[in-house]
Amino acid sequence: NVIGAAPGLAFRAFARSRLLSTLAVLEQRDGKLSAGSLGAFTAAKKLGGTVHGFIAGGNVSAAAQEAAKVEGVEKIISVDNEAYEKGLPENYAPLLVENIKKGGYTHVIGGHTAFGKNVMPRVAALLDSQQISDITSIENESTFVRPIYAGNAIATVESSDAIKIITIRGTAFAADTPASGSATVEAGVDPKAEPISEWVSEDLAKSDRPDLATASRVVSGGRALKSKEDFDKLMLPLADALGAAVGASRAAVDSGYADNSLQVGQTGKVVAPELYMAVGISGAIQHLAGMKDSKVIAAINKDADAPIFQVADVGLVGDLFEKVPELTEKVKSA
Ligand code: FAD
C-alpha cells in the first residue's frame, strides 16, 4: 500500500531507476582496451540504473577483465571471435543487436569515434530507433544535448524510442578508469553469421607521440607551413619539446603536409586539451568546431586580425618560421 504523495514519489523514482539499464559499447585494438571508450561508462552512470559493458574481438578476455575493474559496472559481456576484431560494422552491428535484445537494455552508449559513427547508426536502424549522435550532456533518461551546425547552435533533443542508441562526444565525458570494481565477465551471444565484409589491410600512421584525441597538449599546424618538409621540421620539434600531440588544419592535410588522421575540426577530430597551440591557422569556423573547448588556446599568426585571435587566450603576432624555432628552444631550455 502506498499512502500519501511522498512514498508514492519515492516508489516511482525507485521503479524508474530499476528499469533503466545501459549497455556501454567498448572499443579495443589488438586485445587492448581503448581507454577513451570508457567515457561510455561515465555517461551510463550519469543516466543511473544498471550499467553493463560490451566488448568483442579476436582475443578480448584481458580487455574485458580490465573493463570489469571500473566501479559501478555490474557486468561485462564479451564475445571472442576474430570476425569482430576490426569492428567491421556489417558484422558487428547484428552482433550488438542480438546482445542488446538479450539484455533488454533501455540505452546503448558508444563513442562518437570512427567505430561508433560506423556501427551505432546501423544498430539504431536494425532496432528501428532514431540514433542520437555526438551528445555533450544528459538532461535526463530521454533528453540529451548535442552541438549542431559545427557547434554554432546547441540542440536539446528528446527521444521516445524504447531503446535509445547514443554516441557521446569524447571531450564531454571524461573516460572512467579501471579501479577496484568487480563486474562479472560473461560470454555474450554470438550469432556467428557468415561475415558479409572482410578486412583486407590497413595503412596506419605510426607515432610515438601522444594520441591526438586524448593528449593534454596539442600543437597544430596550418596551410602557412607551406610544405610537408617545413611542417615536420618546425612542428615536430615543438611538439616533442612540449610533450604534445600533433594536429593540423584541413588545409594542411589537403595540401599533403600532414596525415589525414591529424585533422582537427568539424570533419576531423574534436579535441579539448589543456593547451592547444594553433600555428599558421586562420581560425575558420570549421577548425574552431574541433578545438574551441580547449582550456588554454595559444596562437601564432602573422596577421593580427586573424579570427583565431578571437578565441585565443595567448597570441603571438609574427612569422612562424622565425617564432616557432625560437619558442621550441625556449621550451627546451625552460
Ligand atoms: P588558411 O585559412 O589559409 O590560414 C592560414 C593562416 O596562416 C592565415 O591566417 C595567415 O595569416 C597565416 N600565415 C600565413 N603565413 C604565415 C607565417 N609565415 N607565419 C604565421 N602565420 C602565417 N578546416 C579544418 O581545419 N578542419 C575541419 O575539420 C574542416 N572541416 C570543414 C568542413 C567543411 C564542410 C568545410 C566547407 C570546410 C572545412 N574546413 C575545415 C576548412 C576551413 O574552412 C578552412 O579552409 C581551413 O581550416 C583553413 O586552414 P588554415 O587555417 O590552415 O589555412
Residues whose N, C-alpha, C, O or C-beta is under 5 A from the ligand:
A	BS01	FAD	G222 R223 A224 A248 S249 R250 A251 A252 V264 G265 Q266 T267 G268 G280 I281 S282 G283 A284 Q286 H287 I300 N301 K302 D303 A306 G318 D319 L320 F321
